[in-house]
Amino acid sequence: MSIRRVVLFIGPPGSGKGTLAQLCVQKLGWVQISTGDLCRQHMAQGSDLGKKIDFAIKSGKLVSDALINAMVFDWFKEYTPVSDTVILDGYPRTVQQAKDFKQLLSQFDPSLALIVVAFDIDDKTVIERLSSRYVCQNKECQKVYSLRPGSSLAPQKEMICDDCGDPLGRRKDDEPVAIKERLKVYHQHEQELLSFYKKSGYSIWHLKSDMPLKELFALFKEKMGGC
Ligand code: ADP
């Protein structure tokens, strides 16, 4: 097995990138790399890298391109393919990351297909979502839940992870001040990043992501040609 295509999920925080990626992992057997999860794993382990990125994450700022690229590049170096499709969730977020990643792919396998998916959602919905988001505190799990009334992402037992039984908690960067900062930072980079891909000849799939997850998944699968 080798990697045939890489799908980039580009979208604001809370737009459902991670949730849709998880569904693709469960239902289609794809592989997801979330640079946010990699960062949180380093922080939870208290590694030197974790200490370096702690402040940026908690205050809703971006971690430096060099550190993020190093994490992604290491992942690709060490990865033994178990699926032909890899989703990159939350990477690249800057044009510099996009350029460096393009170079990495050309060395890794120039024939790889790159699919760019942009999640479209308004800031008000994002703020509502993030304010009711809870995450499994087990650093190996990090499953995401929503406590919004009627949400299909609610845990079965109150504040307990369905998958591993660990308690749920808030992410430090889901505090109101950090949410505002993350949205600001996202919008600062969004257009430049999408323009970079357009200029490089990629068509961008826009997914309106404020619909129920089941519908979003069905629409995404249809766009991917049934996968
Ligand atoms: P969200 O997209 O909801 O903000 P993530 O879990 O993807 O959440 O990322 C959390 C934080 O990790 C970001 O606010 C940022 O500090 C850091 N991070 C994740 N991916 C990147 C990236 N590609 N470049 C820079 N920083 C990143």
Boltz pocket constraint, residues with backbone or C-beta under 6 A from the ligand:
constraints:
  - pocket:
      binder: B
      contacts: [[A, 11], [A, 12], [A, 13], [A, 14], [A, 34], [A, 35], [A, 36], [A, 37], [A, 39], [A, 56], [A, 57], [A, 60], [A, 61], [A, 62], [A, 63], [A, 64], [A, 65], [A, 68], [A, 89], [A, 90], [A, 91], [A, 92], [A, 93], [A, 94], [A, 97], [A, 173], [A, 182]]
      max_distance: 6.0
